[in-house]
Every structure is written in structure tokens, then in C-alpha cells.
Amino acid sequence: MAYIAGEGRTQGALFPVTLHDFVPANHICRVIDAFVDGLAMSHLGFERAEAADTGRPGYNPRDLLKLYLYGYLNQIRSSRRLEAECQRNVELMWLLGRLYPDHKSIAEFRRLHRDAIAAAGAELVRFAREHGLIRGEWIAIDGSKFRAVASINATRERLELQRYLDKIEKADEEQQASIDQSAVQAALEKLKRHPEPEAKFMLVRQMALPAYNVQTAVDAEHAIIVAHSVTLDASDIRCLKPMADAAKQALKVDTLQVVADAGYSNGEQIAQCEDAGITPFVPVMRTVNNQADGTLFGRTEFRYDAETDSYICPGEKRLLRKHTNLKDRYTM
């Protein structure tokens, strides 16, 4: 039995005459093209939004923004990969009009227009809401750990250098030791050269790895992200109010309903959300005593006495407040 055979490379073909025929009418490239063409680039903060009368012509920031959005939607982050896609991807040939920007131009565009790109993202949320893709009533908030680029050894070395410098500063204040200025300068230079000076160790798949905690707020209608934030806090316990505020501001609404898991259970922030017109639906975080023999009382069996600000145990004994841990919001 013969194999399925392809056509000969020298065989003539009746290909579509124009690139326009390669892109379907409902393709995402047409959405990107229409959305970016409707943006007020100067208002958003893009440089060279208007072509200069003199000098060498540069790339239109609209074209580079279209390329950035296409790469974002197709998980292509590398500027070199985007450069390669411009030369072989028919969709990008249509989107950019057969422009082939080099990787340096792509990387420089992203470096210079971080805030402008974020503003364009806010306009995209407004665009989606105007066309009924976002209702702005129910928002789900959750966090994910994203692995940092820095290696474990590099991050560990950076943390050790920071502890070393803190120790030197403390010794300098107490005037208890002579300080080697050359060693301090070398440590500072190493810290300056570190690619990710803010990355911290977080649990990623039960492993302590350099990572970031990326918070996202998603509209419930079509699962479109309306707000996001990269945090250095490994826990979600302090992220409910900031993310709810960011979603409310992005949607420009007066009231909002927010859903989150038990990791966001924070009474103080829940009260702040309610005061701001945000209704949170967050389950109470209940600790589980896996070491007990089943004879310990549960939290629900203790009664709170508001007059004395204390709890009454099942044995009718009063539990007085000892101290409050402000960082982890626990009261002992």
C-alpha cells in the first residue's frame, strides 16, 4: 500500500492572489486590527504616535502594538520568536502589511511603552464591555505562582547578600566591627547585576522556587481578565481588597460581587470591601487539627461575647485576649 503523497515542489498552484484571502472573516487578527486602529495612541502615552516631518522613518507604534497583542494571545513572548513569526506567519503578514521588524525594535517598543500597553489593556476591557463580552457584575479572583527566570542558586545568593548587607549596616550602627568597604561594594555590584532583584521563594508544586504570585480578576460572563497584579506576597490573604478595587476601577461600576476561595479569608479586608460597595463571597478559612484524637472542640462551639471582647468555651470558661498578630491577623 502506498503512502499519502504530497504535491511536487515545482508543481504550479492556484494560490489565493491576496493575503486578505488567507485570513477568515471571524479571525482574531481582524479583531486586533480593528481594535488598535481605533485607539488614541497619543492619549495612551505611545511615543511617536504621529510621524515626524524629518529624520529616518520608524515603525508605526500601532503596528508594533498589533504584533505585541498577537504574541500575547498566542503565547509568544520572545522578541526573537516574534521576529521569526513575522517572516513565516501568514496571519502576521496580513496584520502588519508584510513588515518585518527586528527583535531589537520589538524589545525596545515593549521597554519604552510598559505603561502605555497597560493603558491599552484597560481600553480593551472597555471595548469588550461595550460589545457585551463583559457584564461587570460577578468577578472571580484567584492567584497563581509563576516561576521566575532567575535560578535557585542565583536567588539564594541574592538573599544571602541582602542578609550580609543588613548585618553590615547593623554592625555599622552599633560600631562593633570594622567594615571591609571593598567587600560591601562587591556585594552591591552583584545585587545590581541580578536579573530579578525582587523574586522570592514560594511554594510551586510543593517545591520552594523563585516565583511571583500573579493575581487575576476574571469576569464571570466570558472568563475575560479585567485586572491583574504581580505581587511578592506568597499568600493570598492580603490580596482580596486590592484586586477587588482594581476590578471595580477597570469596570467603572459602583457595586460589584466578588468570589474567591478560602485563601482570601480576611475579615478586615472583607469589611473594607463591603464599605466600598463590593460584596465578597469568601468561605471562612478553618484550620484542621490533624494531630488531634477527635476530643478537641471545634471553633463553632465557642461563643463570642461582644461586651467583654472575649470567647466562652463549652466549659463556660472565659478566654481573654492575649495579643494580636497584625501580620497574619490572628488573635491569641
Protein Blocks (a to p, Z undefined) as FASTA:
>chain_A
ZZdddddfklccdddfbfklmpcfkbfklmmmmmmmmpcfklnopahkbccfedjddddf
klmmmmmmmmmmnopabfklmmmmmmmmmklmmmnoopacdfklmmmmmmmmmmmmmmmm
mmmmmmmmmnopagolaccddddddddfbdfklmmmmmmmmmmmmmmmmmmmnopaccdf
klmmmmmmmmmmpmblmbccddeehiacddddddddddfklopafbdcddfbfbfklmmm
mmmmmmmmmnopabdcddddfklgcfklmmmmmmnopacdddddddddfkbgolaccfkl
pccdfklopaddfkopacddfbdcfknopaZZ
